[in-house]
Amino acid sequence: MFGIPGSAAMTITKPMPSTYDEAEHATVIRVGGRTDRIWHFWSPSPRAALPPGTLEGCTVKARVKISPGALLQIGFDYWRNSTVGYGSGGNNHEAGVSNWYFPSSQWQEAAFTDIGGAQF
């Protein structure tokens, strides 16, 4: 999914150019071919159900290699009902996003947590 900077209301769904690299056990997202877009990636795994009771928060981590010209933020949403689709009566709520991660020739860990409030 991509949007136009400064125009959160305008969102257009387009397939993201990606492949799977068996040797690295990694999904490769080739965003450099469309530098006019901001890509929004969702994990292909099913939505995880949170256990009942007290929950201190959630943390998401990803091992990433960011190519020159690209930036990365990582975050997550909470869903009140894991079987209802996006945008259905306020079902989903954004927990937030990380700081920006910058290009590197090395693998790095990108993370976001909602534990302890804003992490800016």
Biopython code that builds the backbone (N, CA, C, O; Angstrom):
import numpy as np
from Bio.PDB.StructureBuilder import StructureBuilder

atoms = [
    (1, "MET", "N", (0.854, -1.154, 0.000)),
    (1, "MET", "CA", (0.000, 0.000, 0.000)),
    (1, "MET", "C", (0.904, 1.221, 0.000)),
    (1, "MET", "O", (1.983, 1.195, 0.590)),
    (2, "PHE", "N", (0.487, 2.252, -0.634)),
    (2, "PHE", "CA", (1.279, 3.474, -0.581)),
    (2, "PHE", "C", (0.363, 4.656, -0.435)),
    (2, "PHE", "O", (-0.821, 4.588, -0.764)),
    (3, "GLY", "N", (0.918, 5.745, 0.063)),
    (3, "GLY", "CA", (0.166, 6.973, 0.206)),
    (3, "GLY", "C", (0.999, 8.132, -0.281)),
    (3, "GLY", "O", (2.175, 7.963, -0.602)),
    (4, "ILE", "N", (0.412, 9.288, -0.339)),
    (4, "ILE", "CA", (1.117, 10.488, -0.757)),
    (4, "ILE", "C", (1.502, 11.252, 0.502)),
    (4, "ILE", "O", (0.637, 11.525, 1.334)),
    (5, "PRO", "N", (2.801, 11.612, 0.670)),
    (5, "PRO", "CA", (3.194, 12.317, 1.893)),
    (5, "PRO", "C", (2.307, 13.530, 2.154)),
    (5, "PRO", "O", (2.015, 14.314, 1.252)),
    (6, "GLY", "N", (1.887, 13.663, 3.408)),
    (6, "GLY", "CA", (1.049, 14.794, 3.783)),
    (6, "GLY", "C", (-0.415, 14.597, 3.434)),
    (6, "GLY", "O", (-1.225, 15.501, 3.640)),
    (7, "SER", "N", (-0.769, 13.430, 2.911)),
    (7, "SER", "CA", (-2.141, 13.190, 2.504)),
    (7, "SER", "C", (-2.579, 11.813, 2.979)),
    (7, "SER", "O", (-2.789, 10.909, 2.171)),
    (8, "ALA", "N", (-2.715, 11.656, 4.295)),
    (8, "ALA", "CA", (-3.052, 10.363, 4.874)),
    (8, "ALA", "C", (-4.400, 9.842, 4.390)),
    (8, "ALA", "O", (-4.625, 8.632, 4.385)),
    (9, "ALA", "N", (-5.294, 10.731, 3.986)),
    (9, "ALA", "CA", (-6.609, 10.301, 3.545)),
    (9, "ALA", "C", (-6.563, 9.621, 2.183)),
    (9, "ALA", "O", (-7.474, 8.868, 1.840)),
    (10, "MET", "N", (-5.519, 9.873, 1.404)),
    (10, "MET", "CA", (-5.432, 9.277, 0.076)),
    (10, "MET", "C", (-4.538, 8.049, 0.128)),
    (10, "MET", "O", (-3.317, 8.171, 0.231)),
    (11, "THR", "N", (-5.140, 6.868, 0.057)),
    (11, "THR", "CA", (-4.408, 5.618, 0.085)),
    (11, "THR", "C", (-4.861, 4.775, -1.091)),
    (11, "THR", "O", (-6.057, 4.599, -1.323)),
    (12, "ILE", "N", (-3.904, 4.263, -1.822)),
    (12, "ILE", "CA", (-4.192, 3.447, -2.994)),
    (12, "ILE", "C", (-3.517, 2.101, -2.799)),
    (12, "ILE", "O", (-2.330, 2.046, -2.476)),
    (13, "THR", "N", (-4.249, 1.023, -2.988)),
    (13, "THR", "CA", (-3.693, -0.303, -2.821)),
    (13, "THR", "C", (-3.066, -0.766, -4.130)),
    (13, "THR", "O", (-3.723, -0.786, -5.170)),
    (14, "LYS", "N", (-1.789, -1.137, -4.069)),
    (14, "LYS", "CA", (-1.050, -1.677, -5.205)),
    (14, "LYS", "C", (-0.202, -2.838, -4.699)),
    (14, "LYS", "O", (0.243, -2.812, -3.552)),
    (15, "PRO", "N", (0.032, -3.859, -5.528)),
    (15, "PRO", "CA", (0.916, -4.945, -5.086)),
    (15, "PRO", "C", (2.337, -4.424, -4.853)),
    (15, "PRO", "O", (2.831, -3.582, -5.604)),
    (16, "MET", "N", (2.979, -4.927, -3.816)),
    (16, "MET", "CA", (4.347, -4.533, -3.511)),
    (16, "MET", "C", (5.294, -5.503, -4.215)),
    (16, "MET", "O", (5.088, -6.716, -4.171)),
    (17, "PRO", "N", (6.332, -4.971, -4.864)),
    (17, "PRO", "CA", (7.271, -5.840, -5.569)),
    (17, "PRO", "C", (8.167, -6.599, -4.591)),
    (17, "PRO", "O", (9.105, -6.026, -4.036)),
    (18, "SER", "N", (7.880, -7.892, -4.379)),
    (18, "SER", "CA", (8.673, -8.652, -3.416)),
    (18, "SER", "C", (8.934, -10.071, -3.919)),
    (18, "SER", "O", (8.199, -10.613, -4.744)),
    (19, "THR", "N", (10.010, -10.647, -3.386)),
    (19, "THR", "CA", (10.377, -12.038, -3.658)),
    (19, "THR", "C", (10.878, -12.640, -2.358)),
    (19, "THR", "O", (11.078, -11.928, -1.373)),
    (20, "TYR", "N", (11.080, -13.953, -2.354)),
    (20, "TYR", "CA", (11.616, -14.620, -1.175)),
    (20, "TYR", "C", (13.011, -15.123, -1.496)),
    (20, "TYR", "O", (13.203, -15.809, -2.500)),
    (21, "ASP", "N", (13.995, -14.794, -0.657)),
    (21, "ASP", "CA", (15.377, -15.218, -0.810)),
    (21, "ASP", "C", (15.614, -16.431, 0.092)),
    (21, "ASP", "O", (15.739, -16.288, 1.309)),
    (22, "GLU", "N", (15.674, -17.632, -0.510)),
    (22, "GLU", "CA", (15.846, -18.873, 0.258)),
    (22, "GLU", "C", (17.145, -18.867, 1.056)),
    (22, "GLU", "O", (17.153, -19.265, 2.221)),
    (23, "ALA", "N", (18.254, -18.417, 0.441)),
    (23, "ALA", "CA", (19.557, -18.445, 1.107)),
    (23, "ALA", "C", (19.577, -17.593, 2.369)),
    (23, "ALA", "O", (20.178, -17.989, 3.368)),
    (24, "GLU", "N", (18.931, -16.428, 2.340)),
    (24, "GLU", "CA", (18.904, -15.522, 3.497)),
    (24, "GLU", "C", (17.680, -15.741, 4.378)),
    (24, "GLU", "O", (17.572, -15.139, 5.447)),
    (25, "HIS", "N", (16.748, -16.605, 3.936)),
    (25, "HIS", "CA", (15.477, -16.797, 4.646)),
    (25, "HIS", "C", (14.804, -15.453, 4.871)),
    (25, "HIS", "O", (14.404, -15.121, 5.987)),
    (26, "ALA", "N", (14.685, -14.685, 3.794)),
    (26, "ALA", "CA", (14.202, -13.306, 3.916)),
    (26, "ALA", "C", (13.276, -12.946, 2.762)),
    (26, "ALA", "O", (13.443, -13.421, 1.638)),
    (27, "THR", "N", (12.310, -12.108, 3.056)),
    (27, "THR", "CA", (11.491, -11.492, 2.020)),
    (27, "THR", "C", (12.234, -10.263, 1.528)),
    (27, "THR", "O", (12.665, -9.430, 2.326)),
    (28, "VAL", "N", (12.384, -10.150, 0.214)),
    (28, "VAL", "CA", (13.082, -9.020, -0.388)),
    (28, "VAL", "C", (12.032, -8.119, -1.026)),
    (28, "VAL", "O", (11.306, -8.537, -1.928)),
    (29, "ILE", "N", (11.960, -6.893, -0.552)),
    (29, "ILE", "CA", (10.988, -5.926, -1.069)),
    (29, "ILE", "C", (11.755, -4.928, -1.911)),
    (29, "ILE", "O", (12.528, -4.131, -1.380)),
    (30, "ARG", "N", (11.551, -4.963, -3.202)),
    (30, "ARG", "CA", (12.305, -4.114, -4.134)),
    (30, "ARG", "C", (11.526, -2.823, -4.385)),
    (30, "ARG", "O", (10.812, -2.685, -5.378)),
    (31, "VAL", "N", (11.685, -1.892, -3.458)),
    (31, "VAL", "CA", (10.941, -0.637, -3.539)),
    (31, "VAL", "C", (11.638, 0.402, -4.408)),
    (31, "VAL", "O", (11.023, 1.398, -4.789)),
    (32, "GLY", "N", (12.902, 0.188, -4.726)),
    (32, "GLY", "CA", (13.678, 1.171, -5.477)),
    (32, "GLY", "C", (13.177, 1.423, -6.887)),
    (32, "GLY", "O", (13.494, 2.458, -7.472)),
    (33, "GLY", "N", (12.410, 0.512, -7.442)),
    (33, "GLY", "CA", (11.875, 0.703, -8.780)),
    (33, "GLY", "C", (10.770, 1.738, -8.844)),
    (33, "GLY", "O", (10.434, 2.219, -9.926)),
    (34, "ARG", "N", (10.203, 2.086, -7.706)),
    (34, "ARG", "CA", (9.128, 3.091, -7.628)),
    (34, "ARG", "C", (9.418, 4.036, -6.480)),
    (34, "ARG", "O", (8.779, 3.963, -5.431)),
    (35, "THR", "N", (10.378, 4.919, -6.678)),
    (35, "THR", "CA", (10.766, 5.843, -5.614)),
    (35, "THR", "C", (9.722, 6.921, -5.353)),
    (35, "THR", "O", (9.866, 7.701, -4.412)),
    (36, "ASP", "N", (8.681, 6.977, -6.166)),
    (36, "ASP", "CA", (7.600, 7.939, -5.958)),
    (36, "ASP", "C", (6.543, 7.405, -5.002)),
    (36, "ASP", "O", (5.527, 8.063, -4.779)),
    (37, "ARG", "N", (6.765, 6.228, -4.435)),
    (37, "ARG", "CA", (5.765, 5.605, -3.570)),
    (37, "ARG", "C", (6.303, 5.380, -2.169)),
    (37, "ARG", "O", (7.508, 5.242, -1.959)),
    (38, "ILE", "N", (5.389, 5.347, -1.227)),
    (38, "ILE", "CA", (5.683, 4.961, 0.145)),
    (38, "ILE", "C", (5.006, 3.610, 0.328)),
    (38, "ILE", "O", (3.780, 3.514, 0.261)),
    (39, "TRP", "N", (5.788, 2.578, 0.556)),
    (39, "TRP", "CA", (5.252, 1.222, 0.650)),
    (39, "TRP", "C", (4.904, 0.885, 2.089)),
    (39, "TRP", "O", (5.616, 1.268, 3.016)),
    (40, "HIS", "N", (3.809, 0.170, 2.267)),
    (40, "HIS", "CA", (3.323, -0.225, 3.584)),
    (40, "HIS", "C", (3.169, -1.731, 3.548)),
    (40, "HIS", "O", (2.337, -2.253, 2.805)),
    (41, "PHE", "N", (3.955, -2.432, 4.335)),
    (41, "PHE", "CA", (4.018, -3.887, 4.309)),
    (41, "PHE", "C", (3.312, -4.480, 5.516)),
    (41, "PHE", "O", (3.481, -4.006, 6.640)),
    (42, "TRP", "N", (2.521, -5.518, 5.281)),
    (42, "TRP", "CA", (1.910, -6.287, 6.366)),
    (42, "TRP", "C", (2.518, -7.672, 6.351)),
    (42, "TRP", "O", (2.762, -8.238, 5.286)),
    (43, "SER", "N", (2.760, -8.214, 7.513)),
    (43, "SER", "CA", (3.271, -9.577, 7.616)),
    (43, "SER", "C", (2.243, -10.545, 7.030)),
    (43, "SER", "O", (1.042, -10.357, 7.224)),
    (44, "PRO", "N", (2.698, -11.577, 6.318)),
    (44, "PRO", "CA", (1.751, -12.541, 5.760)),
    (44, "PRO", "C", (1.206, -13.518, 6.801)),
    (44, "PRO", "O", (0.291, -14.287, 6.506)),
    (45, "SER", "N", (1.760, -13.494, 8.020)),
    (45, "SER", "CA", (1.282, -14.409, 9.057)),
    (45, "SER", "C", (-0.094, -13.986, 9.551)),
    (45, "SER", "O", (-0.468, -12.819, 9.433)),
    (46, "PRO", "N", (-0.848, -14.929, 10.104)),
    (46, "PRO", "CA", (-2.167, -14.570, 10.649)),
    (46, "PRO", "C", (-2.028, -13.605, 11.823)),
    (46, "PRO", "O", (-0.981, -13.545, 12.467)),
    (47, "ARG", "N", (-3.079, -12.859, 12.091)),
    (47, "ARG", "CA", (-3.070, -11.969, 13.252)),
    (47, "ARG", "C", (-2.986, -12.802, 14.524)),
    (47, "ARG", "O", (-3.707, -13.787, 14.682)),
    (48, "ALA", "N", (-2.112, -12.404, 15.416)),
    (48, "ALA", "CA", (-1.949, -13.118, 16.684)),
    (48, "ALA", "C", (-3.040, -12.688, 17.660)),
    (48, "ALA", "O", (-3.366, -11.505, 17.751)),
    (49, "ALA", "N", (-3.589, -13.629, 18.371)),
    (49, "ALA", "CA", (-4.574, -13.319, 19.408)),
    (49, "ALA", "C", (-3.828, -13.043, 20.709)),
    (49, "ALA", "O", (-2.930, -13.796, 21.085)),
    (50, "LEU", "N", (-4.196, -11.980, 21.384)),
    (50, "LEU", "CA", (-3.583, -11.658, 22.676)),
    (50, "LEU", "C", (-4.252, -12.489, 23.766)),
    (50, "LEU", "O", (-5.467, -12.687, 23.737)),
    (51, "PRO", "N", (-3.475, -12.970, 24.716)),
    (51, "PRO", "CA", (-4.071, -13.773, 25.784)),
    (51, "PRO", "C", (-4.959, -12.911, 26.676)),
    (51, "PRO", "O", (-4.688, -11.723, 26.853)),
    (52, "PRO", "N", (-6.023, -13.499, 27.242)),
    (52, "PRO", "CA", (-6.881, -12.724, 28.145)),
    (52, "PRO", "C", (-6.123, -12.360, 29.419)),
    (52, "PRO", "O", (-5.164, -13.030, 29.802)),
    (53, "GLY", "N", (-6.568, -11.293, 30.061)),
    (53, "GLY", "CA", (-5.950, -10.868, 31.306)),
    (53, "GLY", "C", (-5.144, -9.602, 31.116)),
    (53, "GLY", "O", (-5.309, -8.883, 30.131)),
    (54, "THR", "N", (-4.269, -9.339, 32.072)),
    (54, "THR", "CA", (-3.453, -8.130, 32.051)),
    (54, "THR", "C", (-2.329, -8.287, 31.037)),
    (54, "THR", "O", (-1.630, -9.300, 31.022)),
    (55, "LEU", "N", (-2.163, -7.288, 30.200)),
    (55, "LEU", "CA", (-1.112, -7.287, 29.194)),
    (55, "LEU", "C", (-0.304, -6.010, 29.359)),
    (55, "LEU", "O", (-0.858, -4.912, 29.310)),
    (56, "GLU", "N", (1.000, -6.148, 29.554)),
    (56, "GLU", "CA", (1.846, -4.974, 29.746)),
    (56, "GLU", "C", (2.132, -4.250, 28.442)),
    (56, "GLU", "O", (2.393, -3.047, 28.456)),
    (57, "GLY", "N", (2.090, -4.947, 27.320)),
    (57, "GLY", "CA", (2.355, -4.331, 26.028)),
    (57, "GLY", "C", (2.881, -5.343, 25.038)),
    (57, "GLY", "O", (2.975, -6.536, 25.327)),
    (58, "CYS", "N", (3.219, -4.850, 23.877)),
    (58, "CYS", "CA", (3.720, -5.698, 22.794)),
    (58, "CYS", "C", (4.998, -5.101, 22.219)),
    (58, "CYS", "O", (5.226, -3.894, 22.288)),
    (59, "THR", "N", (5.813, -5.964, 21.656)),
    (59, "THR", "CA", (7.040, -5.561, 20.985)),
    (59, "THR", "C", (7.124, -6.314, 19.672)),
    (59, "THR", "O", (6.824, -7.506, 19.615)),
    (60, "VAL", "N", (7.529, -5.629, 18.625)),
    (60, "VAL", "CA", (7.750, -6.268, 17.333)),
    (60, "VAL", "C", (9.193, -6.005, 16.927)),
    (60, "VAL", "O", (9.701, -4.896, 17.091)),
    (61, "LYS", "N", (9.854, -7.039, 16.391)),
    (61, "LYS", "CA", (11.243, -6.925, 15.942)),
    (61, "LYS", "C", (11.362, -7.559, 14.568)),
    (61, "LYS", "O", (10.682, -8.537, 14.255)),
    (62, "ALA", "N", (12.233, -6.988, 13.758)),
    (62, "ALA", "CA", (12.499, -7.536, 12.426)),
    (62, "ALA", "C", (13.983, -7.409, 12.121)),
    (62, "ALA", "O", (14.601, -6.397, 12.452)),
    (63, "ARG", "N", (14.547, -8.411, 11.502)),
    (63, "ARG", "CA", (15.935, -8.359, 11.037)),
    (63, "ARG", "C", (15.899, -7.836, 9.614)),
    (63, "ARG", "O", (15.304, -8.461, 8.736)),
    (64, "VAL", "N", (16.534, -6.690, 9.377)),
    (64, "VAL", "CA", (16.402, -6.006, 8.084)),
    (64, "VAL", "C", (17.758, -5.575, 7.532)),
    (64, "VAL", "O", (18.690, -5.290, 8.284)),
    (65, "LYS", "N", (17.848, -5.535, 6.219)),
    (65, "LYS", "CA", (18.979, -4.920, 5.531)),
    (65, "LYS", "C", (18.373, -3.878, 4.610)),
    (65, "LYS", "O", (17.618, -4.215, 3.699)),
    (66, "ILE", "N", (18.699, -2.614, 4.842)),
    (66, "ILE", "CA", (18.063, -1.505, 4.126)),
    (66, "ILE", "C", (19.032, -0.973, 3.081)),
    (66, "ILE", "O", (20.145, -0.564, 3.411)),
    (67, "SER", "N", (18.613, -0.979, 1.835)),
    (67, "SER", "CA", (19.452, -0.527, 0.721)),
    (67, "SER", "C", (19.522, 0.994, 0.665)),
    (67, "SER", "O", (18.639, 1.679, 1.182)),
    (68, "PRO", "N", (20.573, 1.524, 0.035)),
    (68, "PRO", "CA", (20.674, 2.982, -0.143)),
    (68, "PRO", "C", (19.423, 3.531, -0.835)),
    (68, "PRO", "O", (18.900, 2.933, -1.776)),
    (69, "GLY", "N", (18.961, 4.677, -0.347)),
    (69, "GLY", "CA", (17.779, 5.313, -0.912)),
    (69, "GLY", "C", (16.484, 4.941, -0.214)),
    (69, "GLY", "O", (15.450, 5.564, -0.454)),
    (70, "ALA", "N", (16.527, 3.925, 0.655)),
    (70, "ALA", "CA", (15.322, 3.488, 1.367)),
    (70, "ALA", "C", (15.442, 3.837, 2.848)),
    (70, "ALA", "O", (16.545, 3.948, 3.383)),
    (71, "LEU", "N", (14.304, 4.007, 3.499)),
    (71, "LEU", "CA", (14.204, 4.191, 4.947)),
    (71, "LEU", "C", (13.163, 3.211, 5.454)),
    (71, "LEU", "O", (12.348, 2.720, 4.673)),
    (72, "LEU", "N", (13.174, 2.918, 6.735)),
    (72, "LEU", "CA", (12.229, 1.958, 7.295)),
    (72, "LEU", "C", (11.705, 2.446, 8.632)),
    (72, "LEU", "O", (12.455, 2.981, 9.448)),
    (73, "GLN", "N", (10.412, 2.258, 8.850)),
    (73, "GLN", "CA", (9.787, 2.371, 10.166)),
    (73, "GLN", "C", (9.055, 1.065, 10.393)),
    (73, "GLN", "O", (8.587, 0.432, 9.446)),
    (74, "ILE", "N", (8.955, 0.660, 11.653)),
    (74, "ILE", "CA", (8.238, -0.565, 11.982)),
    (74, "ILE", "C", (7.217, -0.240, 13.069)),
    (74, "ILE", "O", (7.482, 0.578, 13.950)),
    (75, "GLY", "N", (6.069, -0.869, 13.007)),
    (75, "GLY", "CA", (5.022, -0.612, 13.986)),
    (75, "GLY", "C", (3.980, -1.708, 13.941)),
    (75, "GLY", "O", (4.170, -2.734, 13.289)),
    (76, "PHE", "N", (2.880, -1.487, 14.635)),
    (76, "PHE", "CA", (1.807, -2.471, 14.597)),
    (76, "PHE", "C", (0.484, -1.836, 15.001)),
    (76, "PHE", "O", (0.435, -0.727, 15.533)),
    (77, "ASP", "N", (-0.573, -2.567, 14.735)),
    (77, "ASP", "CA", (-1.938, -2.181, 15.082)),
    (77, "ASP", "C", (-2.505, -3.195, 16.068)),
    (77, "ASP", "O", (-2.080, -4.350, 16.093)),
    (78, "TYR", "N", (-3.451, -2.767, 16.868)),
    (78, "TYR", "CA", (-4.266, -3.673, 17.670)),
    (78, "TYR", "C", (-5.589, -3.853, 16.954)),
    (78, "TYR", "O", (-6.129, -2.906, 16.383)),
    (79, "TRP", "N", (-6.107, -5.061, 16.985)),
    (79, "TRP", "CA", (-7.411, -5.368, 16.389)),
    (79, "TRP", "C", (-8.326, -5.896, 17.488)),
    (79, "TRP", "O", (-7.938, -6.783, 18.248)),
    (80, "ARG", "N", (-9.527, -5.360, 17.573)),
    (80, "ARG", "CA", (-10.486, -5.815, 18.588)),
    (80, "ARG", "C", (-11.019, -7.200, 18.257)),
    (80, "ARG", "O", (-11.333, -7.982, 19.154)),
    (81, "ASN", "N", (-11.120, -7.500, 16.966)),
    (81, "ASN", "CA", (-11.629, -8.790, 16.520)),
    (81, "ASN", "C", (-10.722, -9.262, 15.392)),
    (81, "ASN", "O", (-10.646, -8.605, 14.354)),
    (82, "SER", "N", (-10.036, -10.382, 15.569)),
    (82, "SER", "CA", (-9.036, -10.845, 14.598)),
    (82, "SER", "C", (-9.635, -11.399, 13.312)),
    (82, "SER", "O", (-8.899, -11.681, 12.366)),
    (83, "THR", "N", (-10.960, -11.563, 13.257)),
    (83, "THR", "CA", (-11.566, -12.107, 12.036)),
    (83, "THR", "C", (-12.294, -11.057, 11.202)),
    (83, "THR", "O", (-12.734, -11.349, 10.091)),
    (84, "VAL", "N", (-12.424, -9.849, 11.721)),
    (84, "VAL", "CA", (-13.098, -8.781, 10.993)),
    (84, "VAL", "C", (-12.062, -8.007, 10.182)),
    (84, "VAL", "O", (-10.952, -7.773, 10.661)),
    (85, "GLY", "N", (-12.410, -7.610, 8.973)),
    (85, "GLY", "CA", (-11.487, -6.927, 8.082)),
    (85, "GLY", "C", (-11.137, -5.513, 8.511)),
    (85, "GLY", "O", (-11.718, -4.958, 9.444)),
    (86, "TYR", "N", (-10.175, -4.951, 7.807)),
    (86, "TYR", "CA", (-9.685, -3.588, 8.062)),
    (86, "TYR", "C", (-10.802, -2.565, 7.858)),
    (86, "TYR", "O", (-11.602, -2.681, 6.930)),
    (87, "GLY", "N", (-10.843, -1.579, 8.723)),
    (87, "GLY", "CA", (-11.763, -0.457, 8.556)),
    (87, "GLY", "C", (-13.202, -0.730, 8.948)),
    (87, "GLY", "O", (-14.085, 0.072, 8.642)),
    (88, "SER", "N", (-13.454, -1.829, 9.608)),
    (88, "SER", "CA", (-14.830, -2.185, 9.970)),
    (88, "SER", "C", (-15.207, -1.605, 11.321)),
    (88, "SER", "O", (-15.019, -2.257, 12.348)),
    (89, "GLY", "N", (-15.734, -0.396, 11.335)),
    (89, "GLY", "CA", (-16.241, 0.216, 12.560)),
    (89, "GLY", "C", (-15.205, 0.437, 13.634)),
    (89, "GLY", "O", (-15.507, 0.265, 14.815)),
    (90, "GLY", "N", (-13.998, 0.810, 13.268)),
    (90, "GLY", "CA", (-12.965, 1.076, 14.271)),
    (90, "GLY", "C", (-12.372, -0.180, 14.868)),
    (90, "GLY", "O", (-11.901, -0.162, 16.005)),
    (91, "ASN", "N", (-12.386, -1.276, 14.116)),
    (91, "ASN", "CA", (-11.854, -2.539, 14.613)),
    (91, "ASN", "C", (-10.361, -2.453, 14.911)),
    (91, "ASN", "O", (-9.889, -3.060, 15.872)),
    (92, "ASN", "N", (-9.625, -1.717, 14.113)),
    (92, "ASN", "CA", (-8.173, -1.656, 14.301)),
    (92, "ASN", "C", (-7.752, -0.302, 14.864)),
    (92, "ASN", "O", (-8.370, 0.729, 14.599)),
    (93, "HIS", "N", (-6.669, -0.344, 15.655)),
    (93, "HIS", "CA", (-6.146, 0.857, 16.292)),
    (93, "HIS", "C", (-4.630, 0.824, 16.180)),
    (93, "HIS", "O", (-4.006, -0.162, 16.571)),
    (94, "GLU", "N", (-4.027, 1.885, 15.653)),
    (94, "GLU", "CA", (-2.577, 1.921, 15.523)),
    (94, "GLU", "C", (-1.924, 2.072, 16.883)),
    (94, "GLU", "O", (-2.253, 2.983, 17.641)),
    (95, "ALA", "N", (-0.986, 1.164, 17.192)),
    (95, "ALA", "CA", (-0.239, 1.258, 18.449)),
    (95, "ALA", "C", (0.881, 2.275, 18.330)),
    (95, "ALA", "O", (1.282, 2.879, 19.324)),
    (96, "GLY", "N", (1.387, 2.467, 17.122)),
    (96, "GLY", "CA", (2.449, 3.437, 16.902)),
    (96, "GLY", "C", (3.509, 2.899, 15.959)),
    (96, "GLY", "O", (3.379, 1.801, 15.418)),
    (97, "VAL", "N", (4.560, 3.684, 15.770)),
    (97, "VAL", "CA", (5.659, 3.294, 14.891)),
    (97, "VAL", "C", (6.993, 3.660, 15.536)),
    (97, "VAL", "O", (7.055, 4.488, 16.444)),
    (98, "SER", "N", (8.036, 3.037, 15.056)),
    (98, "SER", "CA", (9.390, 3.262, 15.564)),
    (98, "SER", "C", (9.969, 4.554, 15.012)),
    (98, "SER", "O", (9.354, 5.243, 14.198)),
    (99, "ASN", "N", (11.164, 4.855, 15.478)),
    (99, "ASN", "CA", (11.977, 5.866, 14.826)),
    (99, "ASN", "C", (12.368, 5.327, 13.452)),
    (99, "ASN", "O", (12.097, 4.166, 13.143)),
    (100, "TRP", "N", (12.998, 6.154, 12.632)),
    (100, "TRP", "CA", (13.436, 5.731, 11.309)),
    (100, "TRP", "C", (14.719, 4.911, 11.409)),
    (100, "TRP", "O", (15.594, 5.185, 12.230)),
    (101, "TYR", "N", (14.803, 3.900, 10.551)),
    (101, "TYR", "CA", (16.030, 3.115, 10.375)),
    (101, "TYR", "C", (16.586, 3.467, 9.009)),
    (101, "TYR", "O", (15.837, 3.661, 8.051)),
    (102, "PHE", "N", (17.923, 3.549, 8.926)),
    (102, "PHE", "CA", (18.592, 4.055, 7.739)),
    (102, "PHE", "C", (19.358, 2.954, 7.011)),
    (102, "PHE", "O", (19.614, 1.891, 7.577)),
    (103, "PRO", "N", (19.724, 3.212, 5.754)),
    (103, "PRO", "CA", (20.429, 2.206, 4.960)),
    (103, "PRO", "C", (21.723, 1.736, 5.623)),
    (103, "PRO", "O", (22.417, 2.499, 6.295)),
    (104, "SER", "N", (22.024, 0.449, 5.412)),
    (104, "SER", "CA", (23.252, -0.152, 5.910)),
    (104, "SER", "C", (23.542, -1.391, 5.079)),
    (104, "SER", "O", (22.617, -2.084, 4.655)),
    (105, "SER", "N", (24.792, -1.672, 4.847)),
    (105, "SER", "CA", (25.156, -2.893, 4.122)),
    (105, "SER", "C", (25.072, -4.110, 5.039)),
    (105, "SER", "O", (25.167, -5.243, 4.568)),
    (106, "GLN", "N", (24.897, -3.889, 6.336)),
    (106, "GLN", "CA", (24.809, -4.960, 7.337)),
    (106, "GLN", "C", (23.350, -5.177, 7.755)),
    (106, "GLN", "O", (22.524, -4.268, 7.664)),
    (107, "TRP", "N", (23.050, -6.391, 8.213)),
    (107, "TRP", "CA", (21.746, -6.655, 8.791)),
    (107, "TRP", "C", (21.645, -5.894, 10.108)),
    (107, "TRP", "O", (22.629, -5.778, 10.839)),
    (108, "GLN", "N", (20.458, -5.379, 10.409)),
    (108, "GLN", "CA", (20.225, -4.682, 11.674)),
    (108, "GLN", "C", (18.866, -5.094, 12.213)),
    (108, "GLN", "O", (18.012, -5.572, 11.466)),
    (109, "GLU", "N", (18.668, -4.909, 13.513)),
    (109, "GLU", "CA", (17.376, -5.214, 14.115)),
    (109, "GLU", "C", (16.560, -3.940, 14.213)),
    (109, "GLU", "O", (16.987, -2.960, 14.824)),
    (110, "ALA", "N", (15.380, -3.961, 13.605)),
    (110, "ALA", "CA", (14.428, -2.856, 13.730)),
    (110, "ALA", "C", (13.386, -3.302, 14.749)),
    (110, "ALA", "O", (12.955, -4.455, 14.741)),
    (111, "ALA", "N", (12.985, -2.394, 15.619)),
    (111, "ALA", "CA", (12.046, -2.768, 16.672)),
    (111, "ALA", "C", (11.115, -1.616, 17.003)),
    (111, "ALA", "O", (11.445, -0.445, 16.817)),
    (112, "PHE", "N", (9.936, -1.987, 17.501)),
    (112, "PHE", "CA", (8.998, -1.025, 18.064)),
    (112, "PHE", "C", (8.315, -1.700, 19.240)),
    (112, "PHE", "O", (7.986, -2.884, 19.181)),
    (113, "THR", "N", (8.105, -0.942, 20.307)),
    (113, "THR", "CA", (7.372, -1.438, 21.458)),
    (113, "THR", "C", (6.425, -0.360, 21.950)),
    (113, "THR", "O", (6.702, 0.832, 21.822)),
    (114, "ASP", "N", (5.312, -0.788, 22.512)),
    (114, "ASP", "CA", (4.403, 0.166, 23.140)),
    (114, "ASP", "C", (4.548, 0.109, 24.659)),
    (114, "ASP", "O", (3.773, 0.739, 25.379)),
    (115, "ILE", "N", (5.527, -0.637, 25.147)),
    (115, "ILE", "CA", (5.776, -0.739, 26.589)),
    (115, "ILE", "C", (6.501, 0.520, 27.045)),
    (115, "ILE", "O", (7.536, 0.887, 26.489)),
    (116, "GLY", "N", (5.962, 1.164, 28.039)),
    (116, "GLY", "CA", (6.617, 2.362, 28.592)),
    (116, "GLY", "C", (6.287, 3.644, 27.860)),
    (116, "GLY", "O", (6.941, 4.661, 28.090)),
    (117, "GLY", "N", (5.298, 3.631, 26.987)),
    (117, "GLY", "CA", (4.901, 4.859, 26.303)),
    (117, "GLY", "C", (5.720, 5.116, 25.048)),
    (117, "GLY", "O", (6.387, 4.223, 24.526)),
    (118, "ALA", "N", (5.655, 6.344, 24.579)),
    (118, "ALA", "CA", (6.325, 6.728, 23.329)),
    (118, "ALA", "C", (7.823, 6.493, 23.423)),
    (118, "ALA", "O", (8.431, 6.731, 24.466)),
    (119, "GLN", "N", (8.418, 6.023, 22.326)),
    (119, "GLN", "CA", (9.842, 5.692, 22.278)),
    (119, "GLN", "C", (10.573, 6.638, 21.342)),
    (119, "GLN", "O", (11.485, 6.199, 20.641)),
    (120, "PHE", "N", (10.220, 7.899, 21.298)),
    (120, "PHE", "CA", (10.816, 8.817, 20.332)),
    (120, "PHE", "C", (12.079, 9.444, 20.866)),
    (120, "PHE", "O", (12.709, 10.246, 20.177)),
]
sb = StructureBuilder()
sb.init_structure("model")
sb.init_model(0)
sb.init_chain("A")
sb.init_seg("    ")
for serial, (resi, resn, name, xyz) in enumerate(atoms, 1):
    if name == "N":
        sb.init_residue(resn, " ", resi, " ")
    sb.init_atom(name, np.array(xyz, "f"), 0.0, 1.0, " ", f" {name:<3s}", serial, name[0])
structure = sb.get_structure()
